[in-house]
Amino acid sequence: MTGGYMFKRKVYNELLEWKEKYADRSACLLEGARRVGKSTIALEFAKNEYESFIFIDFSNISTELLEVFNDISDLDIFFLRLQTVTGINLIVSKSAIIFDEVQFFPKARQAIKHLVKDGRYHYIETGSLISIKKNVREILIPSEEHKINVFPMDYEEFNWALKKSTDSIRTLVEKNAAIGDMTNRKLMRDFRIYMAIGGMPQVVSTYLQTNNLDAVDKEKRDIISLYEDDLKKIDPSGRLSDIYASIPSQLALKRNRFKITEATKSRRQIKDEERLFDLIDSKIVLPCYNVAQPGIALAQTRDPETFKLYISDIGLFTTMIFDGGKGLSSDIYKKLLSDKLSADLGYMYENAIAQIIVNSGNNLYYHSWRKENSTHSNEIDFLIRSRNKIIPIEVKSSATKSHISMDEFCKKYSHEVGRRFLFSQKDFSKDGMLELTPIYAVPFLLENL
């Protein structure tokens, strides 16, 4: 529950599939960044799909309840004590136990192997930062975990929260034909509202309750501060939080790679690689790796040293661009919603597309290569795989007839390339084999690629 709103989430169907197919031999691990709604989803699922359940929040657990986990060698006694302390009766084959924020008590996660094997109940874990070294040190990570990623609300879930249907956009994607400037501008304006607010459930709830963008912005800055505090706990040097904070500014420079030294304003350190892993593991950023030789197996030629970073929620990204610690002015939001922001803010749309690609189940890759007889480079913003082909994607903030990088890439890798896309704010159209697609249509387009 978030501020009185229970949002419809797609991950609920994934939990139903787990319960039907895998729950008798594996626990479900809901993994994602903090504040994306993992606990709310787990609670709602347990309430609806089981006759009883026990919810254990390891971030705020009583000493009495924690002591129950000191010895699980005799599961009959363990379950008896657990029911006695919580006052909840468990029913064999009809009850679930939720381990919320399991990273705070790794031994409970290790116990999953024995609990699942016992077979009496189903288990749902929620966690963030679950692979950080201190959270897995000296425990055997169970193989009996069915992992489900939980992301911020996607564009369709956002529309559901606003009681809007997206069926018409799916139909437009199927037809893939121009719809006219007036309709396109309206749909693009709707998508920019999502860019302004984002998909963090508490932020969406604040928007619905207040219809006030200043209140929305404050909620987002609170989450950003929470993330920065988490990062400082992991890395007291502050370098990790500096890396996170620098992501929008580095994207703004349109460089072909993220530079840690630019973020920290100092030489690269040996521990920076570990810091980067911890940041990625937090799920608050999205890594995008350069692919040396684009082909069907994109991961095989990715360069782990050459990458970009995006923010996992477009609403947080929007605030991070303009914030500077003082909050956004209403004027900035007005300009965003009316498409009057400077044209060089195209990287906002790039971050939005990165989030959409990841939400659709794809990893992020790009390809950069040096122009002939030049110190400059060409670049394809994103590459995804579809069946036995690769799909190159470019993202533009406004209309453009220039797509030199796309043309050269498709010529160079003609046998590998399938469909090719340029995503912008403009109406559906085609330029030869290149499909020009409005950004609001991308989530629905990727469903069928």
C-alpha positions as CSV (number, residue, x, y, z in Angstrom):
1,M,0.0,0.0,0.0
2,T,1.4,3.4,-0.9
3,G,-0.4,6.4,0.4
4,G,-3.8,4.8,0.1
5,Y,-3.2,3.5,-3.4
6,M,-2.7,-0.1,-4.4
7,F,-1.2,-0.1,-7.9
8,K,-1.6,-2.8,-10.5
9,R,1.8,-4.2,-11.2
10,K,2.9,-6.6,-14.0
11,V,5.2,-8.5,-11.6
12,Y,2.0,-9.9,-9.9
13,N,1.5,-12.2,-12.9
14,E,5.1,-13.3,-12.6
15,L,4.4,-14.3,-9.0
16,L,1.3,-16.2,-10.0
17,E,3.5,-18.2,-12.5
18,W,6.1,-18.9,-9.8
19,K,3.4,-20.1,-7.4
20,E,1.9,-22.4,-10.0
21,K,5.1,-23.8,-11.5
22,Y,8.1,-23.3,-9.1
23,A,7.0,-22.6,-5.5
24,D,7.2,-26.2,-4.4
25,R,10.9,-26.3,-5.2
26,S,12.1,-22.7,-4.9
27,A,11.5,-19.5,-3.0
28,C,10.7,-16.4,-4.9
29,L,13.2,-13.6,-4.6
30,L,11.9,-10.2,-5.5
31,E,15.0,-8.1,-6.2
32,G,15.2,-4.4,-7.0
33,A,16.1,-1.0,-5.8
34,R,14.7,0.4,-2.6
35,R,11.3,2.0,-2.9
36,V,10.2,0.3,-6.1
37,G,7.4,-1.5,-4.3
38,K,8.8,-5.0,-3.5
39,S,7.3,-5.3,0.0
40,T,3.9,-4.0,-1.1
41,I,3.7,-6.4,-4.0
42,A,4.7,-9.4,-1.7
43,L,2.1,-8.4,0.9
44,E,-0.7,-8.0,-1.6
45,F,0.2,-11.3,-3.3
46,A,0.2,-13.2,0.1
47,K,-3.1,-11.6,1.1
48,N,-4.8,-12.6,-2.1
49,E,-3.3,-16.0,-2.9
50,Y,-2.8,-17.7,0.5
51,E,-5.1,-18.5,3.4
52,S,-2.5,-17.1,5.9
53,F,0.9,-15.7,5.8
54,I,3.7,-14.4,8.1
55,F,5.5,-11.2,7.2
56,I,9.0,-10.7,8.7
57,D,10.7,-7.4,8.1
58,F,14.4,-7.9,8.9
59,S,15.0,-4.2,8.7
60,N,12.8,-3.7,11.8
61,I,12.5,-7.0,13.7
62,S,12.1,-7.6,17.4
63,T,14.7,-9.4,19.4
64,E,12.2,-12.1,20.3
65,L,11.4,-12.8,16.6
66,L,15.0,-12.7,15.6
67,E,15.9,-15.3,18.2
68,V,13.5,-17.8,16.5
69,F,16.1,-18.0,13.7
70,N,19.0,-18.9,15.9
71,D,18.3,-22.6,15.4
72,I,16.4,-24.1,12.5
73,S,17.8,-27.6,12.9
74,D,14.4,-28.8,14.1
75,L,11.9,-27.3,11.8
76,D,8.9,-28.6,13.8
77,I,10.1,-26.4,16.8
78,F,11.1,-23.6,14.5
79,F,7.6,-23.3,12.9
80,L,5.9,-23.7,16.3
81,R,8.0,-20.8,17.8
82,L,7.4,-18.7,14.7
83,Q,3.7,-19.1,15.0
84,T,3.7,-18.5,18.7
85,V,5.7,-15.2,18.5
86,T,3.7,-13.8,15.6
87,G,0.4,-15.1,16.7
88,I,-0.4,-16.3,13.2
89,N,-1.4,-19.9,12.3
90,L,0.2,-21.5,9.3
91,I,-1.6,-24.0,7.2
92,V,0.4,-26.6,5.4
93,S,0.4,-26.1,1.6
94,K,-1.8,-23.0,2.0
95,S,0.4,-20.4,3.8
96,A,3.4,-18.3,2.8
97,I,6.3,-16.8,4.8
98,I,7.7,-13.5,3.6
99,F,11.3,-12.6,4.4
100,D,11.3,-8.8,3.8
101,E,14.6,-7.0,3.3
102,V,16.4,-10.3,3.6
103,Q,19.8,-8.7,3.0
104,F,19.7,-7.5,6.6
105,F,19.8,-11.1,7.9
106,P,21.7,-13.3,5.4
107,K,21.3,-16.4,7.6
108,A,17.6,-16.4,6.8
109,R,18.4,-16.4,3.1
110,Q,20.8,-19.3,3.6
111,A,18.0,-21.2,5.5
112,I,15.8,-21.1,2.3
113,K,17.5,-24.3,1.1
114,H,16.2,-26.3,4.1
115,L,12.9,-24.5,4.3
116,V,12.0,-25.2,0.7
117,K,13.1,-28.8,0.9
118,D,10.8,-29.2,3.9
119,G,7.9,-28.3,1.6
120,R,5.3,-27.2,4.1
121,Y,5.0,-23.6,3.1
122,H,5.9,-21.2,0.3
123,Y,8.5,-18.5,0.7
124,I,8.9,-15.0,-0.8
125,E,12.0,-13.0,-0.2
126,T,12.5,-9.3,-1.0
127,G,15.8,-7.6,-1.1
128,S,18.1,-4.9,-2.4
129,L,21.8,-4.8,-2.4
130,I,21.7,-8.6,-1.8
131,S,25.0,-9.3,-3.6
132,I,27.1,-6.7,-1.7
133,K,30.0,-8.6,-0.2
134,K,29.0,-7.9,3.4
135,N,25.5,-9.4,2.7
136,V,26.8,-12.7,1.4
137,R,29.9,-13.2,3.4
138,E,30.1,-16.5,5.1
139,I,26.7,-17.8,3.8
140,L,25.9,-20.3,1.2
141,I,23.7,-18.5,-1.4
142,P,20.7,-20.9,-2.0
143,S,20.2,-22.2,-5.5
144,E,16.6,-22.7,-4.6
145,E,15.7,-19.1,-5.5
146,H,13.5,-18.0,-8.4
147,K,14.6,-14.4,-9.0
148,I,12.1,-11.8,-10.3
149,N,13.4,-8.3,-11.0
150,V,11.1,-5.5,-9.7
151,F,11.5,-2.2,-11.5
152,P,9.9,1.2,-11.1
153,M,6.5,1.4,-12.6
154,D,6.7,1.3,-16.4
155,Y,4.7,3.6,-18.7
156,E,1.8,1.2,-19.0
157,E,1.6,0.7,-15.2
158,F,1.8,4.5,-14.8
159,N,-1.2,4.8,-17.1
160,W,-3.1,2.2,-15.1
161,A,-2.5,4.2,-12.0
162,L,-4.0,7.2,-13.8
163,K,-7.0,5.0,-14.8
164,K,-6.0,5.3,-18.5
165,S,-6.0,2.6,-21.1
166,T,-3.0,2.0,-23.4
167,D,-4.9,-0.2,-25.8
168,S,-5.0,2.6,-28.4
169,I,-1.2,2.9,-28.4
170,R,-0.9,-0.8,-29.0
171,T,-3.2,-0.5,-32.0
172,L,-1.1,2.4,-33.4
173,V,2.0,0.3,-33.1
174,E,0.4,-2.6,-34.9
175,K,-0.7,-0.3,-37.7
176,N,2.7,1.5,-37.8
177,A,1.2,4.4,-39.8
178,A,1.1,8.2,-39.3
179,I,-1.6,9.4,-36.9
180,G,-1.4,13.1,-37.5
181,D,0.3,15.9,-35.6
182,M,-2.5,16.7,-33.2
183,T,-2.9,13.1,-31.9
184,N,0.9,12.6,-31.8
185,R,1.5,15.8,-29.8
186,K,-1.1,14.8,-27.3
187,L,0.3,11.3,-26.8
188,M,3.8,12.7,-26.6
189,R,2.7,15.2,-24.0
190,D,1.2,12.4,-21.9
191,F,4.6,10.6,-22.0
192,R,6.4,13.7,-20.9
193,I,4.2,13.7,-17.8
194,Y,5.6,10.2,-17.1
195,M,9.1,11.6,-17.6
196,A,8.4,14.3,-15.1
197,I,7.0,12.0,-12.4
198,G,8.6,8.6,-13.1
199,G,7.6,5.2,-11.8
200,M,8.5,5.2,-8.1
201,P,5.2,4.1,-6.4
202,Q,5.4,6.6,-3.6
203,V,6.0,9.5,-6.1
204,V,3.1,8.4,-8.3
205,S,0.9,8.2,-5.1
206,T,1.9,11.7,-4.2
207,Y,1.0,12.9,-7.7
208,L,-2.4,11.3,-7.5
209,Q,-3.1,12.7,-4.0
210,T,-1.8,16.3,-4.6
211,N,-1.6,16.9,-8.4
212,N,1.2,19.2,-7.3
213,L,4.6,18.9,-9.0
214,D,6.5,20.6,-6.2
215,A,5.2,17.9,-3.8
216,V,6.2,15.3,-6.4
217,D,9.7,16.8,-6.7
218,K,10.2,16.8,-3.0
219,E,9.3,13.1,-2.8
220,K,11.8,12.3,-5.6
221,R,14.6,14.2,-3.9
222,D,13.9,12.3,-0.6
223,I,14.4,9.1,-2.5
224,I,17.6,10.4,-4.2
225,S,18.9,11.4,-0.7
226,L,18.0,7.9,0.6
227,Y,20.0,6.3,-2.2
228,E,23.0,8.6,-1.6
229,D,22.9,7.8,2.1
230,D,22.9,4.0,1.2
231,L,25.8,4.5,-1.0
232,K,27.8,6.4,1.6
233,K,27.2,3.5,4.0
234,I,28.6,1.1,1.5
235,D,31.5,3.4,0.7
236,P,32.2,6.0,3.4
237,S,34.8,7.7,1.1
238,G,32.0,9.3,-0.9
239,R,33.3,8.2,-4.2
240,L,30.4,5.8,-4.8
241,S,27.8,8.5,-4.2
242,D,29.8,10.9,-6.4
243,I,29.7,8.4,-9.3
244,Y,25.9,8.1,-8.9
245,A,25.4,11.9,-8.8
246,S,27.5,12.5,-11.9
247,I,25.5,10.3,-14.3
248,P,23.2,13.0,-15.7
249,S,26.0,15.4,-16.3
250,Q,28.2,12.8,-18.0
251,L,25.3,11.8,-20.3
252,A,24.8,15.5,-21.1
253,L,28.4,15.7,-22.4
254,K,27.5,13.1,-25.1
255,R,30.7,11.2,-24.5
256,N,31.0,7.6,-25.7
257,R,31.8,6.2,-22.3
258,F,31.4,6.9,-18.6
259,K,34.5,8.2,-16.8
260,I,34.9,7.4,-13.1
261,T,37.7,10.0,-12.8
262,E,35.3,12.7,-14.1
263,A,32.8,11.8,-11.3
264,T,35.3,11.6,-8.5
265,K,37.6,14.4,-9.6
266,S,40.6,12.3,-8.8
267,R,42.7,9.4,-10.1
268,R,41.1,6.0,-10.6
269,Q,41.6,3.8,-7.6
270,I,41.9,0.0,-7.4
271,K,38.6,-0.2,-5.4
272,D,36.7,1.7,-8.0
273,E,35.8,-1.5,-9.9
274,E,34.3,-2.9,-6.7
275,R,32.5,0.3,-6.1
276,L,31.0,0.1,-9.6
277,F,29.8,-3.4,-9.0
278,D,28.1,-2.3,-5.8
279,L,26.4,0.6,-7.6
280,I,25.1,-1.7,-10.3
281,D,24.0,-4.3,-7.7
282,S,21.9,-1.6,-6.0
283,K,19.7,-1.6,-9.1
284,I,19.5,2.2,-8.9
285,V,21.5,2.5,-12.1
286,L,21.4,0.8,-15.5
287,P,24.7,-0.2,-17.1
288,C,25.1,-0.1,-20.9
289,Y,28.2,-1.8,-22.3
290,N,30.0,-1.1,-25.6
291,V,30.0,-4.0,-27.9
292,A,33.2,-4.4,-29.9
293,Q,31.8,-6.7,-32.6
294,P,28.0,-6.4,-33.0
295,G,26.4,-9.8,-33.6
296,I,23.7,-12.0,-32.3
297,A,25.6,-12.8,-29.1
298,L,26.0,-9.2,-27.9
299,A,27.3,-10.2,-24.5
300,Q,30.2,-12.1,-25.9
301,T,32.0,-9.0,-27.2
302,R,31.0,-6.5,-24.6
303,D,33.8,-4.4,-23.2
304,P,33.4,-4.3,-19.4
305,E,35.7,-1.2,-19.3
306,T,33.7,0.8,-21.7
307,F,30.2,1.6,-20.6
308,K,27.6,4.2,-19.9
309,L,25.3,4.5,-16.9
310,Y,21.7,5.5,-16.8
311,I,19.4,6.2,-13.9
312,S,16.8,3.4,-13.3
313,D,13.9,5.8,-13.0
314,I,13.3,8.6,-15.5
315,G,11.5,10.7,-12.9
316,L,14.5,10.6,-10.5
317,F,16.7,11.4,-13.5
318,T,14.7,14.4,-14.4
319,T,15.1,15.8,-10.9
320,M,18.8,15.0,-10.8
321,I,19.4,17.0,-14.0
322,F,18.0,20.2,-12.6
323,D,18.1,19.9,-8.8
324,G,21.5,21.0,-7.5
325,G,20.1,20.5,-4.0
326,K,17.5,23.3,-4.2
327,G,14.6,21.5,-5.9
328,L,13.1,22.1,-9.3
329,S,11.2,25.2,-10.1
330,S,7.7,24.9,-11.5
331,D,8.9,26.7,-14.6
332,I,11.2,23.7,-15.5
333,Y,8.3,21.3,-15.2
334,K,6.1,23.6,-17.4
335,K,8.8,23.7,-20.0
336,L,9.2,19.9,-20.0
337,L,5.5,19.2,-20.2
338,S,5.1,21.7,-23.1
339,D,8.2,20.5,-24.9
340,K,10.0,23.9,-24.5
341,L,13.1,22.6,-22.9
342,S,16.4,23.2,-24.7
343,A,16.9,20.8,-27.6
344,D,20.2,19.6,-26.1
345,L,18.3,17.8,-23.4
346,G,17.9,14.8,-25.7
347,Y,19.7,12.6,-23.3
348,M,16.6,12.7,-21.1
349,Y,14.8,10.7,-23.8
350,E,17.8,8.5,-24.1
351,N,17.6,7.6,-20.4
352,A,13.8,7.0,-20.8
353,I,14.5,4.6,-23.6
354,A,17.2,2.8,-21.6
355,Q,14.7,2.2,-18.8
356,I,12.1,0.9,-21.3
357,I,14.5,-1.5,-22.9
358,V,15.5,-3.0,-19.5
359,N,11.9,-3.2,-18.4
360,S,11.2,-5.2,-21.5
361,G,13.6,-7.8,-20.4
362,N,16.7,-6.8,-22.4
363,N,20.2,-5.9,-21.3
364,L,21.7,-2.6,-22.5
365,Y,24.4,-2.5,-25.2
366,Y,25.7,0.2,-27.6
367,H,28.3,0.4,-30.3
368,S,30.8,3.2,-30.9
369,W,33.4,3.2,-33.6
370,R,36.0,5.7,-35.0
371,K,35.2,7.6,-38.2
372,E,37.6,7.1,-41.0
373,N,40.4,9.7,-41.1
374,S,38.9,11.5,-38.1
375,T,39.3,11.8,-34.3
376,H,35.5,11.7,-33.9
377,S,33.3,8.6,-33.5
378,N,30.0,7.3,-34.7
379,E,27.6,5.6,-32.3
380,I,24.5,3.6,-32.2
381,D,22.7,4.4,-28.9
382,F,21.3,0.9,-28.2
383,L,21.5,-2.6,-29.6
384,I,19.0,-5.4,-28.8
385,R,18.7,-8.9,-30.1
386,S,15.5,-10.2,-31.7
387,R,15.4,-13.8,-32.8
388,N,18.5,-14.2,-35.1
389,K,19.0,-10.5,-35.8
390,I,20.3,-7.4,-34.0
391,I,18.1,-4.3,-33.8
392,P,20.0,-0.9,-33.8
393,I,18.3,2.0,-32.1
394,E,19.0,5.7,-32.2
395,V,17.2,8.2,-30.0
396,K,16.6,11.9,-30.9
397,S,14.8,14.6,-29.0
398,S,13.4,16.3,-32.1
399,A,12.9,15.7,-35.8
400,T,16.0,15.0,-37.9
401,K,16.6,13.7,-41.3
402,S,20.2,13.0,-40.4
403,H,21.1,9.4,-39.4
404,I,24.6,8.9,-40.7
405,S,25.7,6.6,-37.9
406,M,22.6,4.4,-38.4
407,D,23.2,4.2,-42.2
408,E,26.9,3.3,-41.8
409,F,26.2,0.7,-39.1
410,C,23.5,-1.0,-41.2
411,K,25.8,-1.0,-44.2
412,K,28.7,-2.4,-42.2
413,Y,26.7,-5.1,-40.5
414,S,24.0,-5.7,-43.2
415,H,23.9,-9.5,-42.6
416,E,23.3,-9.1,-38.9
417,V,20.7,-6.3,-38.9
418,G,17.0,-6.8,-38.8
419,R,14.6,-3.9,-38.2
420,R,16.2,-0.6,-37.4
421,F,14.6,2.3,-35.5
422,L,14.9,6.0,-34.8
423,F,12.9,7.0,-31.7
424,S,11.9,10.6,-31.4
425,Q,8.9,12.8,-30.5
426,K,7.7,12.8,-34.1
427,D,4.9,10.8,-35.8
428,F,5.2,7.3,-37.2
429,S,7.0,7.3,-40.6
430,K,9.7,5.5,-42.6
431,D,12.9,6.6,-44.3
432,G,13.8,3.7,-46.5
433,M,14.2,0.7,-44.2
434,L,14.5,2.9,-41.1
435,E,11.4,3.0,-39.0
436,L,10.8,6.4,-37.3
437,T,8.7,5.8,-34.2
438,P,7.4,8.1,-31.5
439,I,8.9,7.5,-28.0
440,Y,5.5,6.8,-26.3
441,A,5.1,3.8,-28.6
442,V,8.4,2.1,-27.7
443,P,7.3,0.0,-24.7
444,F,4.5,-1.6,-26.8
445,L,6.8,-2.0,-29.9
446,L,9.4,-3.9,-27.8
447,E,6.7,-6.4,-26.6
448,N,6.6,-8.0,-30.1
449,L,10.2,-7.7,-31.3
